[in-house]
Amino acid sequence: MSRGASRRPTASRGVACGAATEAGRVTGTVGGVRRTALSLLVALLLLVVVVGGVLWWTGSRPEPGCRVAAAGTTVSLTLAQAEYAATIGGVGYAEGMPDHAVTVAIATALQESRLDNLAGGDRDSAGLFQQRPSQGWGTYAEVTDPVHAAQAFYRALRTLPDWQDVSVTEAAQLVQRSAAPQAYAQWEPQARAIAVALTGQEPAALRCRDLTAQSPPDDVATVAARELGTARLSGPQQAQRGWAISAWLVGHAARFDLATVTYDGRTWSADTGTWSDTGPADATLSLTHPA
């Protein structure tokens, strides 16, 4: 009996050890689940932080575009609008047209197409100025060529008597013969500011930012010869001419894949999208491409 009694505690210890082992397994499983859940929570929080940071960075970046600050007016343009405006200004320069003509042309393009080279419009109208081939403005290919369209507009304007002495709206209407003759007036302040920048009346008045370079880029000299009437850009330039060419280059910077444009000691940089003082006022123009 005493021996049998001595065995019972042994069996009881075996049961206790089994229960303890099972409890340890359950505790370990619960702990593992908690650690896994904690790891997933940490990963989820990190993902939220990363995604939130990306969204904030994307949302806080300025949209690609250009800004004109001149004649007491600030105008925002898309990169495409800035390119078309630069072409209109450059062709006006090549045609020997005064600043008023550039203002009239840009106001007209703003009203007719919002400075966009439209593929079509009312009846057979097309292009920046919504010129109609059936009315003698040229073929469809010509009126949708911004250089030809601007040349045609300036040449039509020049034939009109006393156009320099009338308002922007009246001059535009004399060329366009629009059914809404007063519509051009709403664009006069913006057109005047853009023209002042593109004709070099105010220095460093056009800036463009966050450019995506055209690939392959167009050749600067080839385009300049067609739009400005000259391929000689770099080197000494008279003040207003130098700033006019500088504005033309900045407006076409993505098209030419330009890194910097410098004139008279001030440099526009594609990296910053701004003008800054970088040297002496030497009336010299230069440009660079990315290294």
C-alpha positions in Angstrom: 0.0 0.0 0.0 2.8 2.4 0.9 4.4 1.7 -2.4 1.2 2.1 -4.3 0.6 5.3 -2.5 4.1 6.5 -3.5 3.2 6.0 -7.2 0.1 8.3 -7.3 2.0 11.5 -7.0 4.2 10.4 -9.9 1.2 10.0 -12.2 -0.1 13.4 -11.0 3.1 15.1 -11.9 3.0 13.6 -15.4 -0.5 15.1 -16.0 0.7 18.4 -14.6 3.7 18.5 -16.8 1.5 17.7 -19.9 -0.9 20.4 -19.0 2.0 22.9 -18.5 3.5 21.9 -21.8 0.2 22.4 -23.5 -0.3 25.7 -21.8 3.2 26.8 -22.9 2.3 25.9 -26.4 -0.9 27.9 -26.3 1.0 30.9 -24.7 3.7 30.6 -27.4 1.1 30.5 -30.1 -0.7 33.6 -28.7 2.6 35.4 -28.4 3.4 34.5 -32.0 0.1 35.8 -33.2 0.6 39.0 -31.2 4.1 39.5 -32.7 2.8 38.8 -36.2 -0.1 41.3 -35.7 2.3 43.9 -34.3 4.6 43.4 -37.3 1.7 43.8 -39.7 0.6 46.9 -37.9 4.0 48.4 -38.0 4.3 47.6 -41.7 0.9 49.1 -42.4 1.8 52.3 -40.5 5.0 52.5 -42.5 3.1 52.0 -45.8 0.7 54.8 -44.8 3.6 57.1 -44.0 5.3 56.4 -47.3 2.2 56.7 -49.4 1.2 59.8 -47.5 4.6 61.3 -48.1 4.5 60.5 -51.8 1.0 62.0 -52.1 2.1 65.1 -50.2 5.3 65.5 -52.3 3.3 65.1 -55.5 0.5 67.4 -54.5 2.9 70.1 -53.2 5.0 70.2 -56.4 4.1 73.0 -58.8 2.6 72.0 -62.1 4.8 72.4 -65.1 4.2 75.8 -66.7 5.3 79.3 -67.3 4.6 82.7 -65.7 4.8 86.2 -67.1 5.1 89.1 -64.7 5.1 92.4 -66.7 3.1 95.6 -67.2 1.7 95.2 -63.7 0.0 91.9 -64.6 0.8 88.3 -63.9 -0.2 85.6 -66.4 0.1 81.8 -66.0 0.6 79.8 -69.2 1.0 76.1 -69.9 4.3 75.1 -71.5 2.5 74.7 -74.9 0.9 78.2 -74.6 4.3 79.7 -73.8 5.8 78.0 -76.8 3.1 79.4 -79.1 3.3 82.8 -77.6 7.1 82.8 -78.1 6.6 81.9 -81.7 4.0 84.7 -82.2 6.4 87.2 -80.5 9.4 85.9 -82.5 7.7 86.1 -85.8 6.5 89.6 -85.0 10.2 90.5 -84.3 11.2 89.0 -87.7 8.4 90.9 -89.5 9.6 94.1 -88.0 6.3 94.7 -86.3 6.0 97.0 -83.3 5.0 96.0 -79.8 1.4 96.9 -80.3 1.1 94.4 -83.1 2.4 91.6 -80.9 -0.2 92.5 -78.3 -2.9 92.4 -81.0 -1.8 89.1 -82.3 -1.6 87.5 -78.8 -5.0 88.8 -77.8 -6.4 87.4 -81.0 -4.9 84.0 -80.4 -6.1 84.0 -76.8 -9.7 84.7 -77.9 -9.7 82.4 -80.9 -7.9 79.3 -79.6 -6.7 80.1 -76.0 -3.2 80.0 -77.5 -3.6 76.5 -78.8 -2.9 75.2 -82.3 -6.4 73.7 -82.8 -7.0 71.1 -85.4 -10.4 72.5 -86.3 -13.1 75.0 -85.3 -16.1 76.8 -86.8 -16.6 75.6 -90.4 -13.1 75.2 -91.8 -11.3 77.4 -89.2 -8.1 75.9 -87.7 -4.9 76.9 -85.9 -3.9 79.5 -83.4 -5.9 82.3 -85.1 -8.7 80.1 -86.4 -7.9 81.1 -90.0 -10.0 79.7 -92.8 -8.4 78.2 -95.9 -11.6 79.0 -97.8 -11.0 82.7 -97.0 -7.5 82.9 -98.4 -5.4 82.4 -95.3 -3.5 79.4 -96.8 -3.9 75.7 -97.0 -4.9 73.7 -93.9 -1.3 72.7 -93.4 -0.3 76.4 -93.5 -2.9 77.7 -91.1 -2.0 75.0 -88.6 1.7 75.9 -88.9 2.2 78.5 -86.1 4.9 80.3 -88.0 2.9 80.7 -91.2 -0.2 81.6 -89.2 1.5 84.3 -87.3 3.2 85.7 -90.5 -0.2 85.7 -92.3 -1.8 87.6 -89.3 0.9 90.3 -89.2 0.9 90.8 -92.9 -2.9 91.2 -92.9 -2.7 93.6 -90.0 0.0 95.7 -91.7 -2.1 96.3 -94.8 -4.9 98.0 -92.7 -4.8 101.8 -92.6 -4.2 103.4 -89.1 -4.2 100.1 -87.3 -1.5 101.4 -84.9 -3.8 104.1 -83.8 -6.8 102.0 -82.8 -7.3 99.8 -79.7 -6.3 96.2 -79.5 -9.9 95.0 -79.9 -10.5 97.2 -83.0 -7.2 96.1 -84.6 -8.0 92.4 -84.0 -11.5 92.8 -85.4 -10.2 94.5 -88.5 -8.2 91.4 -89.3 -10.5 88.7 -88.0 -14.0 90.1 -88.8 -15.4 88.2 -85.9 -19.1 87.8 -85.1 -18.2 88.8 -81.5 -16.0 91.9 -82.2 -15.8 93.0 -78.5 -14.6 89.6 -77.3 -10.9 90.5 -77.8 -11.0 93.2 -75.2 -11.1 90.8 -72.3 -7.7 89.5 -73.2 -5.9 92.9 -73.6 -4.2 93.0 -70.1 -2.8 89.5 -70.4 -1.8 90.0 -74.0 -0.1 93.2 -73.2 1.9 91.6 -70.4 3.0 88.7 -72.6 4.0 91.0 -75.4 6.0 93.2 -73.0 7.9 90.1 -71.9 8.4 88.7 -75.4 9.5 92.0 -76.9 12.1 92.6 -74.2 10.6 95.7 -72.8 10.9 94.3 -69.3 13.9 92.0 -68.5 13.6 88.5 -67.2 9.7 88.7 -67.3 9.1 85.1 -68.5 10.0 82.1 -66.5 9.2 78.4 -67.0 9.6 75.5 -64.6 9.5 71.7 -64.3 10.2 71.2 -68.0 10.2 67.9 -69.7 12.7 68.1 -72.6 11.6 67.2 -76.1 13.5 64.2 -77.4 15.2 64.6 -79.7 15.4 68.4 -79.2 15.0 70.8 -82.1 18.0 72.7 -83.4 18.1 76.2 -81.9 19.7 77.8 -84.9 17.3 76.3 -87.4 14.2 77.3 -85.5 15.6 80.8 -84.8 16.3 81.4 -88.4 12.7 80.6 -89.3 11.0 82.4 -86.4 13.3 85.2 -85.6 14.8 85.7 -89.0 18.4 85.2 -87.6 20.4 82.3 -86.2 22.9 84.6 -84.4 21.8 84.5 -80.8 24.8 84.2 -78.6 27.2 87.1 -78.0 26.7 90.8 -77.5 23.1 92.0 -78.0 21.4 95.4 -77.7 19.3 95.5 -74.5 15.7 95.1 -75.7 16.7 92.7 -78.4 18.8 90.6 -76.0 15.9 90.3 -73.5 13.5 89.5 -76.4 15.7 86.7 -77.6 16.1 85.5 -74.0 12.4 85.3 -73.5 12.0 83.5 -76.8 14.6 80.9 -75.7 12.9 80.4 -72.3 9.5 80.0 -74.0 11.1 77.3 -76.2 13.4 75.8 -73.5 11.7 72.4 -73.4 11.7 72.2 -77.2 15.5 72.9 -77.3 16.4 71.0 -74.1 18.1 74.1 -72.6 19.7 74.1 -69.2 20.3 77.8 -68.9 19.8 81.1 -70.7 22.0 84.0 -69.6 21.8 87.7 -70.6 23.3 90.8 -69.1 24.5 89.0 -66.0 21.2 87.3 -65.2 20.5 83.6 -65.7 17.4 81.5 -66.1 17.9 77.9 -65.0 15.7 75.0 -65.9 16.5 73.4 -62.5 15.0 76.3 -60.5 12.7 77.8 -63.1 13.8 81.3 -62.0 16.1 84.1 -63.0 19.1 85.0 -60.8 22.0 87.4 -60.8 25.1 85.4 -61.9 27.6 87.9 -63.3 28.4 91.4 -64.5 25.9 93.3 -66.7 27.8 92.8 -69.9 24.9 92.8 -72.5 26.1 89.3 -73.6 23.7 86.4 -74.3 24.6 82.7 -73.9 22.8 79.4 -73.5 23.7 75.9 -72.4 22.3 72.4 -72.7 22.4 69.8 -70.0 25.8 68.2 -69.5 
